[in-house]
Amino acid sequence: MSEFVFIYFKSCPNAEAALRNARQAGVRPRVVDLDTLSPDDPLADYSSPTLLMDGKIIFGAKTDAGTRSCGLDVPSAEEIRRRIGEGK
């Protein structure tokens, strides 16, 4: 079974919709708040929101160390299901 991780920070306005769409797509991710991570945590180097499947980006992006960004991409539940299917 695949491991999903949803990475976000609270002030990103797209995080809530992205998590809702991921859940509607059947994903039950471990949810990680970037604000709670130490700077040296490997998950701290992703934009909000990001969804990883077994370490591969389904949506979102890798960022430069210490850089915060809020992505504009909020894929629909259908798009998330498609991307997950391509990632397997």
SULJO-V887715 format. One line per field, one symbol per residue. ss: DSSP state (~ for helix, > for strand, _ for the rest). burial: 1 if it has 9 or more other ideal C-beta (glycine too) atoms within 8 Angstrom, else 0. Layout:
ss->???
burial->???
This chain:
ss->___>>>>>______~~~~~~~~~~_____>>>>~~~_____~~~~>_>_>>>>__>>>>__>_______>______~~~~~~~~~~~_
burial->0001111110010110011011101010100111001000001111111111100011111010000001100110100110110010
